[in-house]
């Protein structure tokens, strides 16, 4: 099935990024957030991002106008009724996502695809909240979405081939490279990334080195473009903690246990770039 109209629930950094790449690919987008004012704010963020592309000569002004015109906002999920697919990009909270998928199932038309941008939560579990588990799939974008090339496609136990092929086609239309992962907590990227970031927190907690020394050691010694603390601040420490907790609970191995220091930072509200302070101040 070709996706001509895409719903996106969640107008945060990820949701807005997905909306932007979809609109740039010529797809009509409906953006919804639990707080309608955030959806409107999200559309303005997309407009500003497109303006920067025009200023850099990467986009023509008339193209920018056509792209932003394809993005509309709505106050609730009922606006998704005629969408071919929806991507859920809400907070990484299992109970919240379960409710969203249950609600989406009631408003989406027959045959529509329900995709989640979750980075750790079971696609099979989310599919079980619906009467169309064969149409539920994971579509995990990387942050920032307009820049990062990768999308992880995650098949739940019941996901059918038609849904998988439609999502692969959609991802390619976005200009992304795709990898397919099994529906096991963390999938590919976060199964490897989160223990790495968490271990950096343990290293800092044990005074193995300063924040700057650990970041520089990784960048210069491992040739990573960002250090673990820079990256954790970009992702959001609350998101890192949530994924780590899912890995620990679902896989049952203590190597995934969240570092106490990570818990402290989240408890203090030091969540990274989005809060103005994480391991660094912004």
HELIX and SHEET records of a PDB file:
HELIX    1   1 UNK A   13  UNK A   24  1                                  12    
HELIX    2   2 UNK A   36  UNK A   55  1                                  20    
HELIX    3   3 UNK A   61  UNK A   69  1                                   9    
HELIX    4   4 UNK A   77  UNK A   80  5                                   4    
HELIX    5   5 UNK A   94  UNK A  107  1                                  14    
HELIX    6   6 UNK A  123  UNK A  127  1                                   5    
HELIX    7   7 UNK A  133  UNK A  135  5                                   3    
HELIX    8   8 UNK A  161  UNK A  173  1                                  13    
HELIX    9   9 UNK A  189  UNK A  205  1                                  17    
HELIX   10  10 UNK A  211  UNK A  221  1                                  11    
HELIX   11  11 UNK A  228  UNK A  235  1                                   8    
HELIX   12  12 UNK A  237  UNK A  251  1                                  15    
HELIX   13  13 UNK A  254  UNK A  256  5                                   3    
HELIX   14  14 UNK A  260  UNK A  267  1                                   8    
HELIX   15  15 UNK A  273  UNK A  275  5                                   3    
SHEET    1   A 8 UNK A  71  UNK A  74  0                                        
SHEET    2   A 8 UNK A  28  UNK A  32  1                                        
SHEET    3   A 8 UNK A   5  UNK A   9  1                                        
SHEET    4   A 8 UNK A  85  UNK A  88  1                                        
SHEET    5   A 8 UNK A 113  UNK A 116  1                                        
SHEET    6   A 8 UNK A 136  UNK A 141  1                                        
SHEET    7   A 8 UNK A 150  UNK A 155 -1                                        
SHEET    8   A 8 UNK A 177  UNK A 181  1                                        
END                                                                             
